[in-house]
Amino acid sequence: MKFITKAFILLFAVIFSFSSLSCAKKEEVPEGKTLIKVAYWGGPEEVKIITDTINAWQKNHPDIYVKLEHTSGSDYTNKLLTRIAGGAPPDVAFMEVNIFVTFSYKNVFLDLKPFIKDDLQFNLDDFFPEVVDRFRVNGGIYAIPRDTAPFACVYYNKNLFDRTGISYPTDDWNWNDLLDKAQKLTKTDEKGRAVQYGFYAWSWQNFVYFNGGKVVNNVKKPTRCLLDQPKAVEGLQMFQDLFHKYKVSPTPTAMSNMGMGSNQMFMTGRLAMYGSGIWETPALRKIKDFDWDIVMFPKGPGGKRGFGTGGSGYTILKYTKHPKEAWEVVKALAAAKGQIMLAKTGLAQPANRKIAEGPYWAGSKEPPLNKGMLNEAVKYVIYDPFSPKWREIQDLYIYPQMDLLYSGDISAKEFTNKIVPEINKMLQSPQE
């Protein structure tokens, strides 16, 4: 009986929330203007950039009234799904490249290809083709890219290199170079405890890719996980060996004992090289105690490259009553002005190639000086599998077992043997 009562309460709450959205007070819009609602998320810097971009744009577009609706990143997906289900969706929505997959399978986006074709002022060729392709589904284009984020950065502390007499890494370095430098830069105290680590990276995918392995058989239409194939297993073992065989990378336990995360370890000089994405830059620009730069993640033993990646873009939801006006807003949000402002913060690499290759990114003298290398790195990005189940697969299987790989409780082979059969079951089961 209690269960039934709770079920009715929950059902009532859901119905009420949908009804509240559907019956919400009609938006007050200035007379003669068309309302376009934009849903987005991001930190304070991004909020300011988006707000400034739209405020400046609206001065020349008085007929459109843009309402920016910010939601925290952790709540964004669920709240947007609730709004759509409740009949109160926005017109335009900001989409991270993996969240895009979730919404794409729900068929909520408007194909932008007709707008692109008819708009002589807009050229999709201005953007990195690898990024555009993420938003290309069954021949349609469903988002205009704003930024891209290859997991291709290795931040390095120049002072620690100088102190140890080791040459700086270069963009053409390889796995052996990384291992050699990491070992020389790892320091221990008189009791053999590490007080300085040579290298740390969380992007395990890179080790699979640069060793010639694959995560799935087809990124666009994944039906089978290939992490149990020899090259992939070998790459994952190389990743684990950094923590336990060579002891050049801090384990999660070691970081916990130090009371800091990997970026804090780098910022305090306890980590010589840090593999991550360019989004670390705003925080690292606050460093005063040492000089630093970035270099491209190394090539694998066979000379291959490959990086996981993030990124984002802007979409139009198919429910909009004003698609032409929504298109103008999307163009404004993804236009040069906003991407230039974003580039200046160092937070994200512009998806527009002209801006990324120009003075505000590749030619900028703001740290990191070598950020232009990311324009080359884009050629080697590999996105997460385009499956609505992939996020669930990560949460259920990859991340829990990855913790055991980090801790050394299982080998790479044991890791893949445990997760691959379960992943294949999910990939091969019917889509909901």
N, C-alpha and C positions, 0 to 999 in steps of 0.2 A: 504493500500500500504506500509506504514511504517513497519507494522508487517511482511509482506512478505519479504521486504528488509532485515529486521533484521534476519528473519529465514534463508535466503540465506547466510547471513554473518556468522551466527552461524554454518550452515552446512559446509560452506567452511572451517571454522576454525577447525572443527572436522576432516574433510577429510585431511586437510593440516597436522594436528598433527599426524594422523595415517600414512600418506605418509612419513612424516619426520622420523618417527620411522622405517618404513619398508625400507626406502631408505638411512638410516643413513650410514655414512662412515664405511666401513668394519673395524672391530676391529683389531688393530695391535697386533699380538700375536707372542711372541718369537718363532723362528723356532723349530719345533719338539715338541712343547707343545700343549696340549689340553686346550682350554679356557672354564672355568666354571664361569658363572656370578652368584653372590649371592646378592639378594635383602634383605635388613634388615633395621630395625630402632632401635633407642635406644639412651640414653644419652651418655655423654662423657666417663663415666666409662665402659659402655657396648661396645662402639666403640673401646676403647683401648683393652679390653679383646678379642674381636673378631679378631681385627687386629693382636694382639700378638699371638693368637692361630694359625691363618692361616700362619703367617710368620714363626713360629717355625715348623709347619707341612710341609710347602713347602720345607724346607731344605732336607727332606727325601723323597720328592715326586716331583723331578725336571721335571717330564713329564707332570704335570698339572699346568696350570697358572690360579690362582684364582683372579678374579676381584671383589672386594667388593664394592657394590653400596648402599650407605647409603641414606635414605630418612627420613624426619621428621615423627614422629608418626601420626600427624594430616593429612598428605598428603599421607601416605603410601598406604592405601587401594585403593584410587582413581587412584593414579599413577600406581599402579601395574595392576589394571584392564585396564587402558589405554594402557599399554605396551602389555598386552595379546591381547587386541582387535586390536592393531596396528601391530601385528606380530613380536614384539620384546621383548618377555618375557625373564626373567632370567632363569637359569637352576635350581637354588635352591632359596627358599624363606623362610624367617623367618615368623612364624605364631603365633600370640597370639591366645589363645584358642577360643575366640569368633569370631575373624576375620576369623579363620579357617572355621567356619560354612558357612560364606558368599561364600568363594571360593570353599568349598566342593560341594555346590549345583550347582556351575558352572562347575563342573566336570573337573577341571584343574590339579588335582594331579595325580602323578604316584603311584600305589600301591607298597609299600615297602616290602610287605610280601615275595616275591620271593628273594629279596636281603638278608633279615634277615635269611631266611631258608638256603641259600647257603653260608652264611658268618660265618665260624666257630669262627672268632675272635669277633663276636658281639652277645650279649645275651640280648634280650629284657626283660628278667626276672630281670635284674639289676635295672630296673626302677619301680617306684611306679605303681602298676597295675591300680589304680584309674586314674592316669594321662594318662597312655597308652590308657585306654578305651575311653578317650575323642577323641582320634585320630583314633579310630576304627570305620569304617563305612562299613556296609554290609559285614562284614567278612574280609575286607582289613585293612591294617595299612597305614596311609597316612602322618604320621609325627613321627619323633623321638623327644621325650620330652627333653627340656633343663632345665626348672625350673617349679615349681608349686608355687601358691601364695594363700593359704587359707586366708579368711577374719577372721582369728581366733585369732589374737593378741589383747590383751588388754595391752597397755603400761601403767605403773604406776610410779608415782613420789614417790620414797621411802621417801624422806625428808618430804613431806606433810603428809604421813602416820605416820612417826615417831613423827612429831610435834603434830599431833592430837591424838596420842596414839592408833592408829588402827593397827591391825595385817595386814600383807600383804595378798593379795589374793593368793590362791593356785589353781592348775589346776583342782581340783575337786569341786570348789565352784559352787554355783547355783544362780538363779535369785534373791532369797531373800537376799543372801549374797551381791550381786552386789548392790541391791537397798539400803540395810542398810549402806554399806560403802559409796555409792554415796551421801546419805543424810547427813551423818556425815562430809563428806569432802566438802560440799557446804557451802560457807561462804557469808554473806551479810554485807553491811555497815549499818550505823545508819539510812539510809533512806530505808532500805530493798532491796537495789539493790545488785545483785550478783556480787561479786568481785572475787570469786573463785568457779568454778563448779566441781562437783564430777565426772561426767562421760559424755562422748560423743562418739557416734558411728554412722557412716553413713550407715552401712551394715544392712538395714532393713530386708533383706532376713533371716539373722540369727535368728531374732525374730519369724519369721514364722516357720522356721525349728525346733528351739529348743522347740517350743510349740506343735510340732506334726503336723504342717500344711504343705501344699505343694503349690508351685507356679503353676505347671501344672500337668496334669495327668500322663504324661510320658516324661521325660527329653529328651530321644532319639527321640521320635516321638510324640511331643506334638500336641494334637488336642483340648484340653480344659483347660482353666485357672481355677484354684481352689482357687484363693485368696479370693473368697466370701464364702468359707466354714468356719464353726465356729472356728476351731482351728487356721486357718490362720488369720481371722479377730481379734481374741483375741490376737494373737501375735503382730499384727500391732498396736493394741490399747495399748499394753504394751510399744511398742516402742514410740508411741506418748505421753504416760503418763509421760515419762522421761522429756519431754520438758515442759508440761503444767500442769499436775496434781502434780508431785513431784518437778518440777522446778530444777532438778539436771543437766540438759543438756542445753547448750546455743542454742537458736534458731538462724537461719541464720541472723535474724535482730540484735540479741545481738552481734553476731560475727562481723557483719558489723559496729555496733556502736563502737566496740573495735578496729576496723581497722585491724583485723587479722583473719586468718583461724584457723581451729581446731588444726593443727599441731603446729602452732605458739603459740597458747594458751597453749598447753602442754609444749612447749619449754621455755616459759616465766613463768611457774609455776602457770598459771591461770586455768589450767585444771588438775585434779589429775589423771584421768584415761581416756585413749584414745583408742577406738576400731578401728583398721585398719588392714593393711597388713604389712608384714615384710619389704616391700620396703621403709618404713619410716626410717629404720635404719641408712643409711649413713648420713642423716641430723641430726638425734638425737645423733649420736656419737660425734657431735660437742658441745654438752651440757657440760658446765663446772661447773654450779652452783648447780647441784644436781645429786644424783644417781638414776638410773631407771632400770627397767627390764620389761619383758613381762610375761603374764600368759595367759592360754587358755581361750577363750571366754566361759562364764559360761554355765552350763547345764540349761535347762528349768525347769519349775515347776514340770514336771513329770520325770525329770532325763534324758531327751533326749538331744542329740547334733546334730548340723547341721550347716555347714558354706557355704556361697558362696565362689567362688574361681576364681582366674585367673591362669596364667601360659603361657607357650609358647613352641614351638618346631620348627623343621626344616623340610621342605617338598621339594620334587623334582617335578617340573612341567612336565607334560606329553609331553610337546613340546621339551624337551631337545634332542639334537642329541647325547649326550654322557652320557647315564644313569649310566654306570658303574663308570665313573669318578665322576659324581655328587654324587653317593652314597658314595664314599670315602670322598668327601668333607663334606657331611652331618655327617658322622661318626666323622670327625675331629671337626666339630663345636659343636657336642653334646657330645664329649668325656670328659674324666675325667679332663684333663688339664683346659679346659675352665670353667667347672662347679666348679672346685676348686677355680679358680680365682674369679669367681662370688660369691662363698660362702664367701671368705675372705672379700669382700666388705660389706657383710651383706645385699646386695640389694635383693637377691633372694635365695630361698631354692632350692637346687639341686634336679632335678627330679630323679637322680641316687641315689638309696637307700643307696648303700655302702658309697657314699660320704656324704650324708646327715646324716648318722649314725656315721660317722667317726670323726677324729680330726679337720677337717676343718669346720665342722658345729656344730653338737651336742656337740663335745668335745672341741670346741673353747672357749677360755677365753675372747674373745672380746665381748663387749655388743651387744645384750642382752644375758645374761648368760643362760637363759631358752629357747633359740630358738630351742633346741632339741625337745621341746614339739610339734613342728609343724609336726614332723614325725608321731606322734600319731594323730594329727588333720587331716592329709590327709585322714584317714579312714572315715571321716565324711563329706567330701566335696560334694557339690551338684552344678553341673555346670549350667549355664544358659541354657534354653531350646534350643535344637538343631533345630532351625528353621531360615531360611534366613530372616524371617520377624521380628524376635525378637528385633533386634536393632531399627527398625522402630517403633515397638510397644512401646518400652521404650520412644523414643523421642516424639511420638504422644500422648501417654496416661499416662504411668506410671510417668515419670518425672514431667510433668506439674501439675498433681494432687498431686504428692508427695510434691510439694512446698506448697500446701494448707494444707496437713497433717502436715507438719512441722510448719506452721504458726498457726495451730489450727482452721482454718476456716472450716474444715470439720472433721468428726469423721472417724475412721477406716472403719466403716460400710458404710458410705457415699462414702468414697474413693473407696472401692471395688465395690459398686453398680454402680459407674460411669464408671469404667474402664473394668470390667470383660466382659460385653456384647460386648464391642468394640473389646477387645482382642480376644474373641471367634470368632467373624466375620472374623478377619484376619487369625487366625490359621486354620479355616475351609474353607477358600476360596482357590481356586486352586493356586498352586505354579506357579510363572511366569517363 
